[in-house]
Structures are given as structure tokens and as C-alpha cells.
């Protein structure tokens, strides 16, 4: 048993976060540098190799190996300066899926990477929306300062305008691209010079911006520019507001260059200081505090076939309160039944290990032969409560699907039902012919669906991809009257609620203009 003081100490140590970005902004590179600092990997390039089809870990899905990408998000756990850190991966590119969104509901803070040359990009916007709706604290790392990029002030303006969050630069770049010399830490009044060797660069303390060392190293012009910029920020910029930071209304901004680990150690130090440790969570019985003795957690992701030799799935549990102990008994709120949590796993950068004990903020992988569903609550006592269903996210790709052989109909429906319960796809039926339409957040989910229907249910699928891009739940008594075959299509979800699928943004806007009184909802 863990005593209360021990539990509180473990909670205080923990930081559980996700990194969000648009593909190519540098998520893999930054993750690697963080793992390197934590001693999880001895050289960088380890995580990267997962992207480049070369790695051959037997337990990734075949499709991942073929495509050289990671289909499902994983969890990386490491220790650094007395902290226990869990990074939850949010897959991007084609492997963008509902899991990417749902992962954001299992973290206590988020790091947003922005490419200095590209600014705020589309995928970042989508992920940011979820983060901001849930009031999660968000830290910004503006990457690739070693390359010619946009003006730092312009980037801050874009963050405020496009994302609607106040920004507070914690450090400020001295030059950019070819002339990039380093960053000035506004809080510590220290300068980190870009030309320092090694992956663990530390800042140099200076007296103030007139310090001769600064001019000597960075040159008169850049220092003048820095003084001007810092003055402007001090006078006209946002004031640092810890409360706004903790509620996700202000983002501290850091400039750096992940590839050379420049700005990464100081970023991590500030992050560990400021990012919250595991927070209480609302439940049907009121707020559950992490240091409550009773263990509790919720399932935010189910990953199938990590080992192709078995059909087992792994359910990802985020611990909310108490201590997880191997072999413990817990009750599943949805069924009221008790379970023995005998085989929990903690996740590391490139491997998994059995876990004896885990604490709030940790993610434990539970073997699952079909017991769990997304959003399930587990409680270590008979007096169960629920953390509530996780929201669904709007799919952007749709296809009509059916079994190639009519004989396989029964297996087909079973597979569709199970994969939908797992949260891999959303399922609808057409208004007239009762055809099955599936909706997914990322296109690769179609391939995974096809692969799993064949592998797990022995059904070959016939696909007809559809041109639609948006699904909206419509609230009206006569949804049929609102159908306009050129721009939208009516389907019903599994609870027989009407949903309109729109071909594009224009069709959606057109509908809203024509029917201002009919509410359209992005999720159920
Ligand atoms: P992602 O996971 O967000 O998709 O991005 P990733 O880290 O893979 O980085 C995308 C590309 O940007 C990579 O180059 C990477 O080396 C580069 N990069 C990341 N951080 C920095 C930085 O601070 N400065 C510069 N100049 N480049 C950076 P690539 O050519 O696509 O891949 P590779 O050939 O280097 O592996």
C-alpha cells in the first residue's frame, strides 16, 4: 500500500502532456530531444526511425510497418530532475484520427509547436480547438529559429488572432535564420547562445541587456534590436499571468531550434516548473481528487492488434486518483462488474514493461479481450461513479461500405459494431436504402478498417468513398425536407438521430444561410 504522503509526492512529481503541431513542425525532433535529456534514449534518431519504415518491432500492426508510420498514439514515460514525465503522442499526417483528439482529454497540459516560417497551420488549429475548449494549459514552442522565418512579433500576433489566446514570450530570439544568435530569457535575465556545443545547452547569466558580453557575442545591431523588442514587449505586451496560464487563457511562448536541441533544456525546465501536476476530475459523484485513496481512472483509447499473433487489444487507462497496483480489483462503472487488473503495462519510448504500481497522471495499458469501451470508468471500490462519456469528434471522410459477399453479412455487421464501439469509426445508415456509411477523422482509418475487417472478421469490404467532408447533427422535425442532393445527404446515426453530410465548407455555409434557425451540431 502507498501511504497518503507518498501518493501526494508521486502526484507532485508528475507531468502528463501531449505535443500538438502540424506535420513537419518538429514534433518528432522535439520529443526525441526531451527523451534524450531524460536519458530514455542514448542517441537521437530512435523515435525518428519509427517514421522511416526501417524499424522492425514485431508488435506493431502490419499496416504500420508497410506504411512506416505509427497508426496509434503511444505513451512515453521518463524521469528528469526529480519529475516523472508522460508524453502522449498525437499522431498526425494520414494517421490523424479520433484517437489524436481523445488523447488530449487524458493530459494535464499541452505543448504546441509552431514552425517559425509557417506560423499557425491547419492541423494545429483543429487540435488547439479541443485543447482550448477544455481549458487545458498550453505551452508554445516556436521552432526552427535557425532557418529564415517570420518576424517573431508577427508570429505572436498570428497566435493571438488565429487561435484567440493571449501569448507571453518567456524568451526572445536574437536574430533569426542565418543571423540567429540565441535567445534572451526574460524571466531569468539570461542568454542562451546558439553556438554552444552539445545537446544539453545551458543559459549564461547576464546583468542586463547592456552587458558587454552580449554585444561582444551577438553584435551591436542585433543587441539594439533585442533591446527595442524587449522594451516593446514590456510596455505593450501582455503581462505574465499564472492564473491565465493555468486555465489555458495565456500561453507562454518559447523560441528555439529543436534539431540542435537549442532552447530545449531551458524550455523543459520552465515547463516542469509551470505545468500543472495531475488535476482533479469531475465525476457523477462530484470532483475526484488525485490524492484520494480510492483508485480511479478512465479509458481514452483502445488499440487493437499490437501483437498480430493475438487478437488482444490494449485499453489505455489514465489514472485519476489513488494507486494502481498490479493484480488489484476494480469495478467497471458501465457494467458494475469487478475485474482483476492483473496485467498492466507502462509505456516507454521504444518498449513496454510490466508495471507493479502507477499513480495519477500515469497511463497504464490493460490487456483487453473486449471488456472495455472508450470512456469507461474504473474505480477501485464497489461505490462506482463515472467520469462521463468522452466527446466524439467530427469525421471528415466518409464512405459507403458493404461486404463483398452477401454470405458474410452477419460478420460484417458484427465487425462494424465492434469497431465503432472501440471508437475507430463512426457509423451511420442512409435514409432510404439502409446502407452503411462510415465516417473517420483521418483517411488512413479506412485502410485500417478494411485491414481489420479482413483480419479479424474475415470479411472483404467493398468501399465507395464519398465526396462529403462534414457531418452535422441536425435538430428539426422534418430532416428529409432539408435534403438538397447536390450539396448534402441525410443519414442516421446509431441512435437513429438525423445527421446531414455536407460536401464542403460552401455547402455548409449555404445551408446555415438558408436555415438560420436550425441548429447544427458537430458532435452528439
Ligand atoms: P514532425 O514530427 O512534426 O512531423 O516533424 P519532424 O520532427 O519529423 O521534423 C520535420 C523536419 O523538420 C525534419 O526534416 C527535421 O529534421 C526538421 N526540423 C525539426 N526541427 C528543426 C529545427 O529546429 N531546425 C531545422 N532547420 N529543421 C528542423 P526532414 O528533412 O523532413 O527530415 P530528416 O531528413 O531530417 O529526417
Boltz pocket constraint, residues with backbone or C-beta under 6 A from the ligand:
constraints:
  - pocket:
      binder: B
      contacts: [[A, 21], [A, 22], [A, 23], [A, 24], [A, 25], [A, 26], [A, 27], [A, 28], [A, 29], [A, 30], [A, 48], [A, 143], [A, 144], [A, 145], [A, 146], [A, 147], [A, 256], [A, 257], [A, 258], [A, 259], [A, 260]]
      max_distance: 6.0
